[in-house]
Amino acid sequence: MLKLNAFTRHSRRAAAFAAFAIGAVAFTGSAAAAPQAPLFPFFLVPPTQYSQPQYAPPPAVEAAPAPDENATFELPARLRRQVVSYASREAPGTIIIDTPNTYLYLVLGNGQAMRYGIGVGRDGFTWSGTQSVTKKAEWPDWTPPPEMIARQPYLPRHMAGGPGNPLGARAMYLGGTVYRIHGTNAPETIGTHVSSGCIRLTNEDVSDLYSRVNVGTRVVVLPMTERRADLSSAVR
């Protein structure tokens, strides 16, 4: 009887052990199939560190465009260089300064002339007569004559040639006078009575005239008293 009870207790222990082993195997299999829970769930996981956003400066405000310093001044139609009908007794190649109407004519012959808009002497500084071109210069230096300095002592005594020089791109000197036919860095003065007696054209026009005339060219300057109707007309 004692042996039977011992065998029974032994059998029960073996069954219990077998059941525990089966449960352990099942637990292991299910753990492999599912995500494992943290072993110590009461430990807090540190929050994820996010990088701070980089500071982005505000977009630069675009400045308003500056005025175009190279923009060209557009002359009125009547002052633009053009071939016109022009009756004259002067020989082809002669320059005629129509002071009252602010035109310069280069006689072409056959009743035609190349007409340029010009700026002429202001009141009290106009003159008339006949001269000739005695010298030509590109981007000439400017040395104001003593008479001009006496009137305007603030003027420079000498200025090197260049875009800022009042004589502009070209100059044609007239006889032994202080007068010249020259360009200008102030094209808006073309068509006005503004100078101290010189004849001014736009830099583009004076360069064109310069290429057409030679030293020795005859220059006729009409007086203000001979103001006449502009009878010339553009050749189409």
QUINORZI-V665127 format. One record per pair of residues at least 12 apart in sequence whose C-alpha atoms are under 10 Angstrom apart, sorted by the first residue. I is the first residue (numbers start at 1). J is the second residue. D is the distance in whole Angstrom. If there is no record, write none. Layout:
i=I j=J d=D
i=I j=J d=D
This chain:
i=72 j=187 d=9
i=73 j=186 d=9
i=73 j=187 d=6
i=73 j=188 d=7
i=73 j=202 d=9
i=74 j=187 d=9
i=74 j=188 d=8
i=75 j=117 d=9
i=75 j=187 d=8
i=75 j=188 d=8
i=75 j=189 d=10
i=75 j=190 d=8
i=75 j=191 d=9
i=75 j=202 d=9
i=76 j=117 d=9
i=76 j=188 d=10
i=76 j=190 d=9
i=76 j=191 d=9
i=77 j=117 d=10
i=78 j=103 d=9
i=78 j=115 d=9
i=78 j=116 d=9
i=78 j=117 d=7
i=78 j=191 d=9
i=78 j=233 d=10
i=78 j=234 d=9
i=79 j=102 d=8
i=79 j=103 d=8
i=79 j=104 d=10
i=79 j=115 d=8
i=79 j=116 d=6
i=79 j=117 d=4
i=79 j=118 d=7
i=79 j=190 d=8
i=79 j=191 d=7
i=79 j=201 d=10
i=80 j=103 d=10
i=80 j=115 d=8
i=80 j=116 d=6
i=80 j=117 d=6
i=80 j=118 d=10
i=80 j=190 d=10
i=80 j=202 d=10
i=80 j=205 d=9
i=81 j=103 d=10
i=81 j=104 d=10
i=81 j=105 d=10
i=81 j=114 d=7
i=81 j=115 d=6
i=81 j=116 d=5
i=81 j=117 d=7
i=81 j=202 d=10
i=81 j=204 d=10
i=81 j=205 d=7
i=81 j=208 d=9
i=81 j=209 d=10
i=81 j=234 d=10
i=82 j=105 d=10
i=82 j=113 d=8
i=82 j=114 d=6
i=82 j=115 d=5
i=82 j=116 d=7
i=82 j=117 d=9
i=82 j=233 d=10
i=82 j=234 d=7
i=82 j=235 d=8
i=82 j=236 d=10
i=83 j=105 d=9
i=83 j=106 d=9
i=83 j=107 d=10
i=83 j=108 d=9
i=83 j=112 d=7
i=83 j=113 d=6
i=83 j=114 d=4
i=83 j=115 d=6
i=83 j=116 d=9
i=83 j=232 d=10
i=83 j=233 d=8
i=83 j=234 d=6
i=83 j=235 d=6
i=83 j=236 d=8
i=84 j=105 d=9
i=84 j=107 d=10
i=84 j=108 d=10
i=84 j=111 d=9
i=84 j=112 d=6
i=84 j=113 d=6
i=84 j=114 d=6
i=84 j=115 d=7
i=84 j=231 d=10
i=84 j=232 d=6
i=84 j=233 d=5
i=84 j=234 d=4
i=84 j=235 d=5
i=84 j=236 d=8
i=85 j=107 d=10
i=85 j=108 d=10
i=85 j=109 d=10
i=85 j=110 d=9
i=85 j=111 d=6
i=85 j=112 d=4
i=85 j=113 d=6
i=85 j=114 d=9
i=85 j=115 d=9
i=85 j=231 d=8
i=85 j=232 d=5
i=85 j=233 d=5
i=85 j=234 d=6
i=85 j=235 d=6
i=85 j=236 d=10
i=86 j=105 d=9
i=86 j=106 d=10
i=86 j=107 d=8
i=86 j=108 d=9
i=86 j=109 d=9
i=86 j=110 d=9
i=86 j=111 d=5
i=86 j=112 d=5
i=86 j=113 d=6
i=86 j=114 d=9
i=86 j=115 d=9
i=86 j=230 d=10
i=86 j=231 d=8
i=86 j=232 d=5
i=86 j=233 d=7
i=86 j=234 d=9
i=86 j=235 d=10
i=87 j=107 d=9
i=87 j=109 d=9
i=87 j=110 d=8
i=87 j=111 d=5
i=87 j=112 d=7
i=87 j=113 d=8
i=87 j=231 d=9
i=87 j=232 d=8
i=88 j=107 d=8
i=88 j=108 d=10
i=88 j=109 d=8
i=88 j=110 d=9
i=88 j=111 d=7
i=88 j=112 d=9
i=88 j=113 d=9
i=89 j=107 d=9
i=89 j=109 d=9
i=89 j=111 d=9
i=90 j=106 d=10
i=90 j=107 d=7
i=90 j=108 d=10
i=90 j=109 d=9
i=90 j=218 d=9
i=90 j=220 d=9
i=91 j=106 d=10
i=91 j=107 d=7
i=91 j=108 d=8
i=91 j=109 d=7
i=91 j=218 d=9
i=92 j=106 d=8
i=92 j=107 d=5
i=92 j=108 d=5
i=92 j=109 d=5
i=92 j=110 d=9
i=92 j=111 d=10
i=92 j=112 d=9
i=92 j=113 d=9
i=92 j=218 d=10
i=93 j=105 d=10
i=93 j=106 d=6
i=93 j=107 d=5
i=93 j=108 d=6
i=93 j=109 d=8
i=93 j=113 d=9
i=93 j=212 d=8
i=93 j=213 d=7
i=93 j=214 d=9
i=93 j=217 d=7
i=93 j=218 d=8
i=93 j=219 d=9
i=94 j=106 d=6
i=94 j=107 d=5
i=94 j=108 d=8
i=94 j=109 d=10
i=94 j=113 d=10
i=94 j=132 d=9
i=94 j=213 d=9
i=94 j=216 d=10
i=94 j=217 d=6
i=94 j=218 d=5
i=94 j=219 d=6
i=94 j=220 d=8
i=95 j=107 d=6
i=95 j=108 d=10
i=95 j=113 d=9
i=95 j=114 d=10
i=95 j=115 d=10
i=95 j=130 d=10
i=95 j=131 d=10
i=95 j=132 d=9
i=95 j=133 d=10
i=95 j=209 d=10
i=95 j=213 d=9
i=95 j=217 d=7
i=95 j=218 d=6
i=95 j=219 d=5
i=95 j=220 d=6
i=95 j=221 d=8
i=96 j=113 d=10
i=96 j=115 d=10
i=96 j=130 d=9
i=96 j=218 d=9
i=96 j=219 d=6
i=96 j=220 d=5
i=96 j=221 d=6
i=96 j=222 d=7
i=97 j=115 d=10
i=97 j=116 d=10
i=97 j=118 d=9
i=97 j=120 d=9
i=97 j=128 d=9
i=97 j=129 d=10
i=97 j=181 d=10
i=97 j=199 d=8
i=97 j=219 d=7
i=97 j=220 d=6
i=97 j=221 d=5
i=97 j=222 d=6
i=97 j=223 d=9
i=98 j=117 d=10
i=98 j=118 d=9
i=98 j=120 d=9
i=98 j=128 d=10
i=98 j=220 d=9
i=98 j=221 d=7
i=98 j=222 d=6
i=98 j=223 d=8
i=98 j=224 d=8
i=98 j=226 d=9
i=98 j=227 d=8
i=98 j=228 d=9
i=98 j=230 d=9
i=99 j=118 d=9
i=99 j=119 d=9
i=99 j=120 d=6
i=99 j=121 d=8
i=99 j=126 d=8
i=99 j=127 d=9
i=99 j=128 d=9
i=99 j=191 d=10
i=99 j=192 d=10
i=99 j=193 d=9
i=99 j=199 d=9
i=99 j=221 d=7
i=99 j=222 d=6
i=99 j=223 d=6
i=99 j=224 d=6
i=99 j=225 d=10
i=99 j=226 d=9
i=99 j=227 d=8
i=100 j=120 d=9
i=100 j=126 d=10
i=100 j=191 d=10
i=100 j=192 d=10
i=100 j=193 d=9
i=100 j=222 d=8
i=100 j=223 d=7
i=100 j=224 d=5
i=100 j=225 d=8
i=100 j=226 d=8
i=100 j=227 d=5
i=100 j=228 d=8
i=100 j=229 d=9
i=100 j=230 d=10
i=101 j=117 d=9
i=101 j=118 d=9
i=101 j=119 d=10
i=101 j=120 d=10
i=101 j=191 d=8
i=101 j=192 d=9
i=101 j=224 d=9
i=101 j=227 d=7
i=101 j=228 d=8
i=101 j=229 d=8
i=101 j=230 d=7
i=102 j=116 d=9
i=102 j=117 d=6
i=102 j=118 d=5
i=102 j=119 d=6
i=102 j=120 d=7
i=102 j=121 d=10
i=102 j=190 d=8
i=102 j=191 d=5
i=102 j=192 d=7
i=102 j=193 d=8
i=102 j=199 d=9
i=102 j=200 d=10
i=103 j=115 d=7
i=103 j=116 d=6
i=103 j=117 d=5
i=103 j=118 d=5
i=103 j=119 d=8
i=103 j=120 d=9
i=103 j=190 d=10
i=103 j=191 d=8
i=103 j=199 d=10
i=103 j=201 d=10
i=103 j=230 d=10
i=104 j=116 d=5
i=104 j=117 d=6
i=104 j=118 d=6
i=104 j=119 d=10
i=104 j=181 d=10
i=104 j=199 d=9
i=104 j=200 d=10
i=104 j=201 d=9
i=104 j=209 d=10
i=104 j=219 d=10
i=104 j=220 d=10
i=104 j=221 d=9
i=105 j=117 d=9
i=105 j=209 d=10
i=105 j=219 d=10
i=105 j=220 d=10
i=106 j=209 d=8
i=106 j=212 d=9
i=106 j=213 d=9
i=106 j=219 d=9
i=111 j=232 d=10
i=112 j=232 d=9
i=112 j=233 d=9
i=112 j=234 d=9
i=112 j=235 d=8
i=113 j=232 d=9
i=113 j=233 d=10
i=113 j=234 d=9
i=113 j=235 d=9
i=114 j=209 d=9
i=114 j=234 d=9
i=114 j=235 d=10
i=115 j=205 d=10
i=115 j=209 d=10
i=115 j=232 d=9
i=115 j=233 d=10
i=115 j=234 d=9
i=116 j=190 d=10
i=116 j=191 d=10
i=116 j=201 d=8
i=116 j=202 d=9
i=116 j=205 d=7
i=116 j=206 d=9
i=116 j=208 d=10
i=116 j=209 d=9
i=117 j=190 d=6
i=117 j=191 d=6
i=117 j=192 d=10
i=117 j=200 d=9
i=117 j=201 d=7
i=117 j=202 d=8
i=117 j=205 d=9
i=118 j=181 d=9
i=118 j=182 d=10
i=118 j=183 d=10
i=118 j=187 d=9
i=118 j=189 d=8
i=118 j=190 d=5
i=118 j=191 d=5
i=118 j=192 d=8
i=118 j=193 d=9
i=118 j=198 d=10
i=118 j=199 d=7
i=118 j=200 d=5
i=118 j=201 d=5
i=118 j=202 d=8
i=118 j=205 d=9
i=118 j=206 d=10
i=119 j=181 d=10
i=119 j=183 d=10
i=119 j=184 d=9
i=119 j=187 d=9
i=119 j=188 d=9
i=119 j=189 d=6
i=119 j=190 d=4
i=119 j=191 d=5
i=119 j=192 d=5
i=119 j=193 d=6
i=119 j=194 d=7
i=119 j=195 d=7
i=119 j=197 d=9
i=119 j=198 d=8
i=119 j=199 d=6
i=119 j=200 d=5
i=119 j=201 d=7
i=119 j=202 d=9
i=120 j=181 d=10
i=120 j=189 d=9
i=120 j=190 d=8
i=120 j=191 d=8
i=120 j=192 d=7
i=120 j=193 d=5
i=120 j=194 d=6
i=120 j=195 d=6
i=120 j=196 d=8
i=120 j=197 d=6
i=120 j=198 d=6
i=120 j=199 d=5
i=120 j=200 d=7
i=120 j=201 d=9
i=121 j=192 d=8
i=121 j=193 d=5
i=121 j=194 d=5
i=121 j=195 d=4
i=121 j=196 d=5
i=121 j=197 d=4
i=121 j=198 d=6
i=121 j=199 d=7
i=121 j=200 d=9
i=122 j=192 d=8
i=122 j=193 d=4
i=122 j=194 d=5
i=122 j=195 d=6
i=122 j=196 d=7
i=122 j=197 d=7
i=122 j=198 d=10
i=123 j=193 d=7
i=123 j=194 d=8
i=123 j=195 d=9
i=123 j=196 d=9
i=123 j=197 d=10
i=123 j=224 d=10
i=124 j=196 d=9
i=124 j=197 d=9
i=125 j=193 d=9
i=125 j=194 d=9
i=125 j=195 d=8
i=125 j=196 d=5
i=125 j=197 d=5
i=125 j=198 d=9
i=126 j=193 d=9
i=126 j=194 d=10
i=126 j=195 d=9
i=126 j=196 d=8
i=126 j=197 d=5
i=126 j=198 d=9
i=126 j=199 d=10
i=126 j=221 d=10
i=126 j=222 d=10
i=126 j=223 d=8
i=126 j=224 d=7
i=127 j=179 d=10
i=127 j=196 d=10
i=127 j=197 d=7
i=127 j=198 d=9
i=127 j=221 d=7
i=127 j=222 d=8
i=127 j=223 d=6
i=127 j=224 d=8
i=128 j=197 d=10
i=128 j=220 d=8
i=128 j=221 d=5
i=128 j=222 d=5
i=128 j=223 d=5
i=128 j=224 d=8
i=128 j=225 d=10
i=129 j=219 d=8
i=129 j=220 d=6
i=129 j=221 d=5
i=129 j=222 d=7
i=129 j=223 d=8
i=130 j=174 d=9
i=130 j=175 d=9
i=130 j=218 d=7
i=130 j=219 d=6
i=130 j=220 d=5
i=130 j=221 d=6
i=130 j=222 d=9
i=131 j=173 d=10
i=131 j=174 d=6
i=131 j=175 d=6
i=131 j=176 d=9
i=131 j=177 d=9
i=131 j=179 d=10
i=131 j=216 d=9
i=131 j=217 d=9
i=131 j=218 d=6
i=131 j=219 d=5
i=131 j=220 d=7
i=131 j=221 d=8
i=132 j=172 d=9
i=132 j=173 d=8
i=132 j=174 d=6
i=132 j=175 d=6
i=132 j=176 d=9
i=132 j=214 d=10
i=132 j=215 d=8
i=132 j=216 d=5
i=132 j=217 d=5
i=132 j=218 d=5
i=132 j=219 d=5
i=132 j=220 d=8
i=133 j=171 d=10
i=133 j=172 d=6
i=133 j=173 d=6
i=133 j=174 d=5
i=133 j=175 d=6
i=133 j=176 d=10
i=133 j=180 d=9
i=133 j=181 d=9
i=133 j=213 d=9
i=133 j=214 d=7
i=133 j=215 d=5
i=133 j=216 d=5
i=133 j=217 d=5
i=133 j=218 d=7
i=133 j=219 d=7
i=134 j=172 d=7
i=134 j=173 d=6
i=134 j=174 d=6
i=134 j=175 d=5
i=134 j=176 d=8
i=134 j=180 d=10
i=134 j=214 d=9
i=134 j=215 d=5
i=134 j=216 d=6
i=134 j=217 d=8
i=134 j=218 d=10
i=135 j=171 d=8
i=135 j=172 d=6
i=135 j=173 d=5
i=135 j=174 d=8
i=135 j=175 d=8
i=135 j=180 d=10
i=135 j=214 d=9
i=135 j=215 d=6
i=135 j=216 d=8
i=136 j=170 d=8
i=136 j=171 d=6
i=136 j=172 d=5
i=136 j=173 d=6
i=136 j=174 d=9
i=136 j=180 d=10
i=136 j=181 d=10
i=136 j=182 d=10
i=136 j=210 d=8
i=136 j=213 d=9
i=136 j=214 d=8
i=136 j=215 d=7
i=137 j=161 d=10
i=137 j=169 d=9
i=137 j=170 d=6
i=137 j=171 d=5
i=137 j=172 d=7
i=137 j=173 d=8
i=137 j=182 d=9
i=137 j=210 d=9
i=138 j=161 d=8
i=138 j=162 d=9
i=138 j=167 d=10
i=138 j=168 d=9
i=138 j=169 d=6
i=138 j=170 d=5
i=138 j=171 d=7
i=138 j=172 d=9
i=138 j=182 d=10
i=138 j=183 d=10
i=138 j=207 d=9
i=138 j=210 d=9
i=139 j=160 d=9
i=139 j=161 d=5
i=139 j=162 d=6
i=139 j=163 d=8
i=139 j=165 d=8
i=139 j=166 d=10
i=139 j=167 d=7
i=139 j=168 d=6
i=139 j=169 d=4
i=139 j=170 d=5
i=139 j=171 d=8
i=139 j=182 d=10
i=139 j=183 d=9
i=139 j=203 d=10
i=140 j=159 d=9
i=140 j=160 d=7
i=140 j=161 d=5
i=140 j=162 d=8
i=140 j=165 d=8
i=140 j=166 d=9
i=140 j=167 d=7
i=140 j=168 d=7
i=140 j=169 d=7
i=140 j=170 d=7
i=140 j=171 d=7
i=140 j=172 d=10
i=140 j=182 d=9
i=140 j=183 d=10
i=141 j=158 d=7
i=141 j=159 d=6
i=141 j=160 d=5
i=141 j=161 d=4
i=141 j=162 d=8
i=141 j=165 d=7
i=141 j=166 d=9
i=141 j=167 d=8
i=141 j=168 d=9
i=141 j=171 d=10
i=142 j=156 d=9
i=142 j=157 d=8
i=142 j=158 d=6
i=142 j=159 d=5
i=142 j=160 d=6
i=142 j=161 d=7
i=142 j=162 d=10
i=142 j=165 d=7
i=142 j=166 d=8
i=142 j=167 d=7
i=142 j=168 d=10
i=143 j=155 d=10
i=143 j=156 d=8
i=143 j=157 d=6
i=143 j=158 d=5
i=143 j=159 d=6
i=143 j=160 d=9
i=144 j=156 d=8
i=144 j=157 d=6
i=144 j=158 d=7
i=144 j=159 d=9
i=144 j=178 d=9
i=145 j=157 d=9
i=145 j=158 d=10
i=145 j=178 d=7
i=145 j=179 d=10
i=146 j=178 d=10
i=147 j=178 d=10
i=148 j=178 d=10
i=148 j=196 d=8
i=162 j=185 d=10
i=163 j=184 d=9
i=163 j=185 d=7
i=163 j=203 d=9
i=164 j=184 d=9
i=164 j=185 d=6
i=164 j=186 d=10
i=165 j=183 d=9
i=165 j=184 d=8
i=165 j=185 d=7
i=166 j=182 d=9
i=166 j=183 d=8
i=166 j=184 d=5
i=166 j=185 d=6
i=166 j=186 d=8
i=166 j=200 d=10
i=167 j=180 d=9
i=167 j=181 d=9
i=167 j=182 d=6
i=167 j=183 d=5
i=167 j=184 d=5
i=167 j=185 d=8
i=167 j=198 d=10
i=167 j=200 d=8
i=167 j=201 d=10
i=167 j=203 d=9
i=168 j=182 d=7
i=168 j=183 d=4
i=168 j=184 d=4
i=168 j=185 d=6
i=168 j=186 d=9
i=168 j=200 d=9
i=168 j=201 d=9
i=168 j=202 d=8
i=168 j=203 d=6
i=168 j=204 d=10
i=168 j=206 d=9
i=168 j=207 d=10
i=169 j=182 d=8
i=169 j=183 d=6
i=169 j=184 d=7
i=169 j=185 d=9
i=169 j=201 d=10
i=169 j=202 d=9
i=169 j=203 d=5
i=169 j=204 d=8
i=169 j=205 d=10
i=169 j=206 d=7
i=169 j=207 d=7
i=169 j=210 d=10
i=170 j=182 d=6
i=170 j=183 d=6
i=170 j=184 d=9
i=170 j=201 d=10
i=170 j=202 d=10
i=170 j=203 d=7
i=170 j=204 d=9
i=170 j=205 d=10
i=170 j=206 d=6
i=170 j=207 d=6
i=170 j=208 d=10
i=170 j=209 d=9
i=170 j=210 d=7
i=170 j=211 d=10
i=171 j=183 d=7
i=171 j=184 d=10
i=171 j=199 d=10
i=171 j=200 d=9
i=171 j=201 d=10
i=171 j=203 d=10
i=171 j=206 d=8
i=171 j=207 d=9
i=171 j=209 d=10
i=171 j=210 d=8
i=172 j=199 d=10
i=172 j=206 d=9
i=172 j=209 d=10
i=172 j=210 d=8
i=172 j=213 d=9
i=172 j=214 d=9
i=172 j=215 d=8
i=172 j=217 d=10
i=173 j=198 d=10
i=173 j=215 d=9
i=174 j=198 d=10
i=174 j=215 d=10
i=174 j=216 d=10
i=174 j=217 d=10
i=174 j=218 d=9
i=174 j=219 d=8
i=175 j=216 d=9
i=175 j=218 d=10
i=175 j=219 d=10
i=178 j=196 d=10
i=178 j=197 d=9
i=178 j=198 d=8
i=179 j=196 d=9
i=179 j=197 d=6
i=179 j=198 d=5
i=179 j=199 d=8
i=180 j=197 d=8
i=180 j=198 d=5
i=180 j=199 d=6
i=180 j=200 d=8
i=181 j=197 d=10
i=181 j=198 d=6
i=181 j=199 d=5
i=181 j=200 d=6
i=181 j=201 d=8
i=181 j=206 d=8
i=181 j=209 d=10
i=181 j=210 d=9
i=181 j=219 d=10
i=182 j=198 d=8
i=182 j=199 d=6
i=182 j=200 d=5
i=182 j=201 d=6
i=182 j=202 d=8
i=182 j=203 d=8
i=182 j=205 d=10
i=182 j=206 d=6
i=182 j=207 d=9
i=182 j=209 d=10
i=182 j=210 d=9
i=183 j=199 d=8
i=183 j=200 d=5
i=183 j=201 d=5
i=183 j=202 d=5
i=183 j=203 d=5
i=183 j=204 d=8
i=183 j=205 d=8
i=183 j=206 d=6
i=183 j=207 d=8
i=184 j=199 d=10
i=184 j=200 d=6
i=184 j=201 d=6
i=184 j=202 d=6
i=184 j=203 d=6
i=184 j=204 d=10
i=184 j=206 d=9
i=185 j=200 d=10
i=185 j=201 d=10
i=185 j=202 d=8
i=185 j=203 d=7
i=186 j=200 d=10
i=186 j=201 d=9
i=186 j=202 d=8
i=186 j=203 d=9
i=187 j=200 d=9
i=187 j=201 d=8
i=187 j=202 d=5
i=187 j=203 d=8
i=187 j=204 d=10
i=188 j=202 d=9
i=189 j=201 d=9
i=189 j=202 d=9
i=190 j=202 d=7
i=199 j=221 d=10
